[in-house]
Amino acid sequence: MVDEEILYYGARKMAQKVSEFSLGPLVFFFREGEILYLSYRGVELVRRIYFAVRGPNWETAPNCITSVTTAQDAREGSLQIDFSAQSAEGDIDVAWRGQVLAGSRGMLSFRVLGEARRDFLKNRIGICVLLPPTLAGKRVRCRKHEQFGGYLEEGELPQEISPHQPFMDFSSFSV
């Protein structure tokens, strides 16, 4: 019999510790360096945020989280999660640190700083943001990263699953 978690995730992901955070109207789960099911005022905005290192054949090196520290200030309505990790498989070897900052006014930031420990071929390295199906066809505004001009781009999310990214190089978006 096939293990469903291995079939879906390539590992037994669900066995990992999942923590729920509620900061006023902002609610999300944190699991092994990933943000899951981010909602604001009961509306799901993001299904998953995570860091990925993709090899030359689009294989994804597994993330191994080595430490996590959490600091929550109930009075200020703020949260900070810092974590260290390694993405390694075959020739791929990246050490990285992640940080999640969140506040009860609806702000969430997911940052990564990494270093390749050796040369390797890659197709993509970066933060992945998966949106829920309820946002299909919705109008959105994306702020381009300062490195790419920092301007505001407006558009529409695709109705169907698309292999192409609807927006590139953004640092924030709103629905």
ChimeraX commands (.cxc) that place a marker at each C-alpha (Angstrom):
marker #1 position 0.00,0.00,0.00 radius 0.5
marker #1 position 1.27,3.49,-0.89 radius 0.5
marker #1 position 1.75,5.98,1.95 radius 0.5
marker #1 position -0.35,9.05,1.00 radius 0.5
marker #1 position 2.00,11.53,2.68 radius 0.5
marker #1 position 4.98,10.18,0.76 radius 0.5
marker #1 position 2.89,10.22,-2.43 radius 0.5
marker #1 position 1.78,13.85,-1.93 radius 0.5
marker #1 position 4.83,15.39,-0.26 radius 0.5
marker #1 position 7.74,13.04,-0.89 radius 0.5
marker #1 position 8.11,12.66,2.89 radius 0.5
marker #1 position 6.02,12.27,6.00 radius 0.5
marker #1 position 5.43,16.00,6.34 radius 0.5
marker #1 position 2.30,15.78,8.46 radius 0.5
marker #1 position 4.23,14.08,11.27 radius 0.5
marker #1 position 6.08,17.36,11.78 radius 0.5
marker #1 position 5.03,19.81,14.49 radius 0.5
marker #1 position 2.44,22.36,13.36 radius 0.5
marker #1 position 1.90,25.55,15.40 radius 0.5
marker #1 position -1.11,27.83,15.02 radius 0.5
marker #1 position -0.76,31.59,15.52 radius 0.5
marker #1 position -3.59,34.10,15.92 radius 0.5
marker #1 position -2.78,37.80,15.99 radius 0.5
marker #1 position -6.14,39.55,16.00 radius 0.5
marker #1 position -7.72,38.91,12.59 radius 0.5
marker #1 position -4.51,37.36,11.20 radius 0.5
marker #1 position -4.34,33.55,11.56 radius 0.5
marker #1 position -1.82,31.08,10.13 radius 0.5
marker #1 position 0.03,27.84,10.79 radius 0.5
marker #1 position 3.81,27.37,10.90 radius 0.5
marker #1 position 5.36,24.00,10.06 radius 0.5
marker #1 position 9.07,23.34,9.56 radius 0.5
marker #1 position 9.90,26.74,8.03 radius 0.5
marker #1 position 6.62,27.08,6.09 radius 0.5
marker #1 position 3.60,29.33,6.51 radius 0.5
marker #1 position 0.32,27.49,5.87 radius 0.5
marker #1 position -3.30,28.67,5.47 radius 0.5
marker #1 position -2.76,32.38,6.11 radius 0.5
marker #1 position -6.11,34.11,6.59 radius 0.5
marker #1 position -7.22,37.61,7.50 radius 0.5
marker #1 position -10.67,38.20,8.99 radius 0.5
marker #1 position -11.61,34.65,8.08 radius 0.5
marker #1 position -10.62,34.90,4.40 radius 0.5
marker #1 position -7.80,32.63,3.23 radius 0.5
marker #1 position -5.22,34.73,1.36 radius 0.5
marker #1 position -2.26,32.37,1.05 radius 0.5
marker #1 position -2.18,28.57,1.08 radius 0.5
marker #1 position 1.57,28.14,1.57 radius 0.5
marker #1 position 4.81,30.19,1.72 radius 0.5
marker #1 position 8.14,28.36,1.67 radius 0.5
marker #1 position 11.73,28.52,0.46 radius 0.5
marker #1 position 12.83,26.10,-2.26 radius 0.5
marker #1 position 16.07,25.18,-4.00 radius 0.5
marker #1 position 15.35,23.53,-7.36 radius 0.5
marker #1 position 18.07,21.53,-9.09 radius 0.5
marker #1 position 18.81,21.28,-12.83 radius 0.5
marker #1 position 15.97,18.77,-13.39 radius 0.5
marker #1 position 13.52,20.77,-11.22 radius 0.5
marker #1 position 14.04,18.42,-8.29 radius 0.5
marker #1 position 13.50,20.15,-4.96 radius 0.5
marker #1 position 16.16,19.72,-2.27 radius 0.5
marker #1 position 14.46,18.93,1.05 radius 0.5
marker #1 position 14.56,21.61,3.73 radius 0.5
marker #1 position 15.98,20.43,7.04 radius 0.5
marker #1 position 15.15,22.89,9.82 radius 0.5
marker #1 position 17.86,22.85,12.48 radius 0.5
marker #1 position 16.52,25.42,14.98 radius 0.5
marker #1 position 13.41,27.53,15.60 radius 0.5
marker #1 position 12.88,30.36,18.08 radius 0.5
marker #1 position 9.57,32.12,18.58 radius 0.5
marker #1 position 8.89,35.43,20.34 radius 0.5
marker #1 position 5.31,36.65,20.68 radius 0.5
marker #1 position 4.25,39.93,22.30 radius 0.5
marker #1 position 0.54,39.71,23.11 radius 0.5
marker #1 position 0.41,43.35,24.23 radius 0.5
marker #1 position 1.86,44.61,20.93 radius 0.5
marker #1 position 0.10,41.96,18.85 radius 0.5
marker #1 position 3.35,40.91,17.19 radius 0.5
marker #1 position 5.23,37.71,16.47 radius 0.5
marker #1 position 8.75,36.87,15.33 radius 0.5
marker #1 position 9.86,33.39,14.26 radius 0.5
marker #1 position 13.55,32.86,13.45 radius 0.5
marker #1 position 14.79,29.56,12.06 radius 0.5
marker #1 position 17.92,28.01,10.58 radius 0.5
marker #1 position 17.90,25.40,7.86 radius 0.5
marker #1 position 19.81,23.50,5.23 radius 0.5
marker #1 position 18.65,22.42,1.78 radius 0.5
marker #1 position 20.91,19.61,0.62 radius 0.5
marker #1 position 20.65,16.77,-1.86 radius 0.5
marker #1 position 23.21,15.48,-4.34 radius 0.5
marker #1 position 25.39,18.44,-5.36 radius 0.5
marker #1 position 22.99,20.98,-3.79 radius 0.5
marker #1 position 24.05,22.37,-0.42 radius 0.5
marker #1 position 22.53,25.66,0.80 radius 0.5
marker #1 position 22.57,26.87,4.40 radius 0.5
marker #1 position 19.92,29.49,5.14 radius 0.5
marker #1 position 18.10,31.44,7.82 radius 0.5
marker #1 position 14.45,32.36,7.69 radius 0.5
marker #1 position 12.42,34.93,9.55 radius 0.5
marker #1 position 8.68,35.45,9.86 radius 0.5
marker #1 position 7.38,38.75,11.24 radius 0.5
marker #1 position 3.64,39.15,11.79 radius 0.5
marker #1 position 1.33,41.68,13.39 radius 0.5
marker #1 position -2.30,41.95,14.39 radius 0.5
marker #1 position -2.85,44.74,11.84 radius 0.5
marker #1 position -2.50,42.17,9.04 radius 0.5
marker #1 position 1.20,42.43,8.18 radius 0.5
marker #1 position 3.24,39.30,7.50 radius 0.5
marker #1 position 6.82,39.18,6.25 radius 0.5
marker #1 position 8.73,36.03,5.22 radius 0.5
marker #1 position 12.46,36.59,4.68 radius 0.5
marker #1 position 15.32,34.28,3.75 radius 0.5
marker #1 position 19.08,34.80,3.69 radius 0.5
marker #1 position 21.13,31.91,2.37 radius 0.5
marker #1 position 24.57,30.85,1.27 radius 0.5
marker #1 position 25.58,28.11,-1.17 radius 0.5
marker #1 position 28.24,25.96,0.46 radius 0.5
marker #1 position 29.51,24.74,-2.91 radius 0.5
marker #1 position 28.93,25.25,-6.62 radius 0.5
marker #1 position 25.94,23.42,-8.12 radius 0.5
marker #1 position 23.55,23.70,-11.05 radius 0.5
marker #1 position 20.09,25.09,-10.32 radius 0.5
marker #1 position 16.91,26.08,-12.09 radius 0.5
marker #1 position 15.46,28.28,-9.38 radius 0.5
marker #1 position 16.13,29.34,-5.80 radius 0.5
marker #1 position 13.62,31.47,-3.94 radius 0.5
marker #1 position 10.47,31.96,-1.92 radius 0.5
marker #1 position 7.38,30.23,-3.28 radius 0.5
marker #1 position 3.89,31.61,-2.60 radius 0.5
marker #1 position 0.95,29.30,-3.31 radius 0.5
marker #1 position -2.46,30.97,-3.43 radius 0.5
marker #1 position -5.77,29.27,-2.60 radius 0.5
marker #1 position -8.19,28.35,-5.41 radius 0.5
marker #1 position -10.69,30.92,-4.09 radius 0.5
marker #1 position -8.46,33.69,-5.51 radius 0.5
marker #1 position -8.66,32.38,-9.10 radius 0.5
marker #1 position -9.61,35.23,-11.44 radius 0.5
marker #1 position -9.33,37.92,-8.74 radius 0.5
marker #1 position -7.76,41.32,-9.37 radius 0.5
marker #1 position -4.52,41.88,-7.45 radius 0.5
marker #1 position -1.90,44.57,-6.95 radius 0.5
marker #1 position 1.76,43.62,-6.63 radius 0.5
marker #1 position 4.57,45.87,-5.49 radius 0.5
marker #1 position 7.75,45.08,-7.39 radius 0.5
marker #1 position 10.86,44.58,-5.31 radius 0.5
marker #1 position 12.95,47.79,-5.04 radius 0.5
marker #1 position 15.69,46.07,-7.03 radius 0.5
marker #1 position 13.22,45.93,-9.95 radius 0.5
marker #1 position 11.89,49.47,-9.69 radius 0.5
marker #1 position 9.50,49.27,-6.74 radius 0.5
marker #1 position 6.49,50.17,-8.90 radius 0.5
marker #1 position 2.93,48.92,-8.47 radius 0.5
marker #1 position 1.66,46.37,-11.00 radius 0.5
marker #1 position -2.02,45.47,-11.29 radius 0.5
marker #1 position -3.44,42.39,-12.92 radius 0.5
marker #1 position -5.65,39.37,-12.64 radius 0.5
marker #1 position -4.83,35.92,-11.35 radius 0.5
marker #1 position -5.52,33.10,-13.84 radius 0.5
marker #1 position -8.80,31.17,-13.60 radius 0.5
marker #1 position -7.07,27.82,-14.11 radius 0.5
marker #1 position -3.79,26.38,-12.86 radius 0.5
marker #1 position -1.03,27.85,-14.99 radius 0.5
marker #1 position 2.59,26.74,-15.36 radius 0.5
marker #1 position 3.61,30.40,-15.67 radius 0.5
marker #1 position 3.94,32.83,-12.81 radius 0.5
marker #1 position 1.37,35.63,-13.13 radius 0.5
marker #1 position 3.69,38.11,-11.37 radius 0.5
marker #1 position 7.47,38.13,-11.04 radius 0.5
marker #1 position 9.89,39.81,-8.63 radius 0.5
marker #1 position 7.28,41.20,-6.22 radius 0.5
marker #1 position 7.80,42.04,-2.57 radius 0.5
marker #1 position 4.12,42.42,-1.60 radius 0.5
marker #1 position 0.67,41.90,-3.02 radius 0.5
marker #1 position -2.91,42.73,-2.11 radius 0.5
marker #1 position -6.26,41.37,-3.27 radius 0.5
marker link #1:1,2 radius 0.2
marker link #1:2,3 radius 0.2
marker link #1:3,4 radius 0.2
marker link #1:4,5 radius 0.2
marker link #1:5,6 radius 0.2
marker link #1:6,7 radius 0.2
marker link #1:7,8 radius 0.2
marker link #1:8,9 radius 0.2
marker link #1:9,10 radius 0.2
marker link #1:10,11 radius 0.2
marker link #1:11,12 radius 0.2
marker link #1:12,13 radius 0.2
marker link #1:13,14 radius 0.2
marker link #1:14,15 radius 0.2
marker link #1:15,16 radius 0.2
marker link #1:16,17 radius 0.2
marker link #1:17,18 radius 0.2
marker link #1:18,19 radius 0.2
marker link #1:19,20 radius 0.2
marker link #1:20,21 radius 0.2
marker link #1:21,22 radius 0.2
marker link #1:22,23 radius 0.2
marker link #1:23,24 radius 0.2
marker link #1:24,25 radius 0.2
marker link #1:25,26 radius 0.2
marker link #1:26,27 radius 0.2
marker link #1:27,28 radius 0.2
marker link #1:28,29 radius 0.2
marker link #1:29,30 radius 0.2
marker link #1:30,31 radius 0.2
marker link #1:31,32 radius 0.2
marker link #1:32,33 radius 0.2
marker link #1:33,34 radius 0.2
marker link #1:34,35 radius 0.2
marker link #1:35,36 radius 0.2
marker link #1:36,37 radius 0.2
marker link #1:37,38 radius 0.2
marker link #1:38,39 radius 0.2
marker link #1:39,40 radius 0.2
marker link #1:40,41 radius 0.2
marker link #1:41,42 radius 0.2
marker link #1:42,43 radius 0.2
marker link #1:43,44 radius 0.2
marker link #1:44,45 radius 0.2
marker link #1:45,46 radius 0.2
marker link #1:46,47 radius 0.2
marker link #1:47,48 radius 0.2
marker link #1:48,49 radius 0.2
marker link #1:49,50 radius 0.2
marker link #1:50,51 radius 0.2
marker link #1:51,52 radius 0.2
marker link #1:52,53 radius 0.2
marker link #1:53,54 radius 0.2
marker link #1:54,55 radius 0.2
marker link #1:55,56 radius 0.2
marker link #1:56,57 radius 0.2
marker link #1:57,58 radius 0.2
marker link #1:58,59 radius 0.2
marker link #1:59,60 radius 0.2
marker link #1:60,61 radius 0.2
marker link #1:61,62 radius 0.2
marker link #1:62,63 radius 0.2
marker link #1:63,64 radius 0.2
marker link #1:64,65 radius 0.2
marker link #1:65,66 radius 0.2
marker link #1:66,67 radius 0.2
marker link #1:67,68 radius 0.2
marker link #1:68,69 radius 0.2
marker link #1:69,70 radius 0.2
marker link #1:70,71 radius 0.2
marker link #1:71,72 radius 0.2
marker link #1:72,73 radius 0.2
marker link #1:73,74 radius 0.2
marker link #1:74,75 radius 0.2
marker link #1:75,76 radius 0.2
marker link #1:76,77 radius 0.2
marker link #1:77,78 radius 0.2
marker link #1:78,79 radius 0.2
marker link #1:79,80 radius 0.2
marker link #1:80,81 radius 0.2
marker link #1:81,82 radius 0.2
marker link #1:82,83 radius 0.2
marker link #1:83,84 radius 0.2
marker link #1:84,85 radius 0.2
marker link #1:85,86 radius 0.2
marker link #1:86,87 radius 0.2
marker link #1:87,88 radius 0.2
marker link #1:88,89 radius 0.2
marker link #1:89,90 radius 0.2
marker link #1:90,91 radius 0.2
marker link #1:91,92 radius 0.2
marker link #1:92,93 radius 0.2
marker link #1:93,94 radius 0.2
marker link #1:94,95 radius 0.2
marker link #1:95,96 radius 0.2
marker link #1:96,97 radius 0.2
marker link #1:97,98 radius 0.2
marker link #1:98,99 radius 0.2
marker link #1:99,100 radius 0.2
marker link #1:100,101 radius 0.2
marker link #1:101,102 radius 0.2
marker link #1:102,103 radius 0.2
marker link #1:103,104 radius 0.2
marker link #1:104,105 radius 0.2
marker link #1:105,106 radius 0.2
marker link #1:106,107 radius 0.2
marker link #1:107,108 radius 0.2
marker link #1:108,109 radius 0.2
marker link #1:109,110 radius 0.2
marker link #1:110,111 radius 0.2
marker link #1:111,112 radius 0.2
marker link #1:112,113 radius 0.2
marker link #1:113,114 radius 0.2
marker link #1:114,115 radius 0.2
marker link #1:115,116 radius 0.2
marker link #1:116,117 radius 0.2
marker link #1:117,118 radius 0.2
marker link #1:118,119 radius 0.2
marker link #1:119,120 radius 0.2
marker link #1:120,121 radius 0.2
marker link #1:121,122 radius 0.2
marker link #1:122,123 radius 0.2
marker link #1:123,124 radius 0.2
marker link #1:124,125 radius 0.2
marker link #1:125,126 radius 0.2
marker link #1:126,127 radius 0.2
marker link #1:127,128 radius 0.2
marker link #1:128,129 radius 0.2
marker link #1:129,130 radius 0.2
marker link #1:130,131 radius 0.2
marker link #1:131,132 radius 0.2
marker link #1:132,133 radius 0.2
marker link #1:133,134 radius 0.2
marker link #1:134,135 radius 0.2
marker link #1:135,136 radius 0.2
marker link #1:136,137 radius 0.2
marker link #1:137,138 radius 0.2
marker link #1:138,139 radius 0.2
marker link #1:139,140 radius 0.2
marker link #1:140,141 radius 0.2
marker link #1:141,142 radius 0.2
marker link #1:142,143 radius 0.2
marker link #1:143,144 radius 0.2
marker link #1:144,145 radius 0.2
marker link #1:145,146 radius 0.2
marker link #1:146,147 radius 0.2
marker link #1:147,148 radius 0.2
marker link #1:148,149 radius 0.2
marker link #1:149,150 radius 0.2
marker link #1:150,151 radius 0.2
marker link #1:151,152 radius 0.2
marker link #1:152,153 radius 0.2
marker link #1:153,154 radius 0.2
marker link #1:154,155 radius 0.2
marker link #1:155,156 radius 0.2
marker link #1:156,157 radius 0.2
marker link #1:157,158 radius 0.2
marker link #1:158,159 radius 0.2
marker link #1:159,160 radius 0.2
marker link #1:160,161 radius 0.2
marker link #1:161,162 radius 0.2
marker link #1:162,163 radius 0.2
marker link #1:163,164 radius 0.2
marker link #1:164,165 radius 0.2
marker link #1:165,166 radius 0.2
marker link #1:166,167 radius 0.2
marker link #1:167,168 radius 0.2
marker link #1:168,169 radius 0.2
marker link #1:169,170 radius 0.2
marker link #1:170,171 radius 0.2
marker link #1:171,172 radius 0.2
marker link #1:172,173 radius 0.2
marker link #1:173,174 radius 0.2
marker link #1:174,175 radius 0.2
view
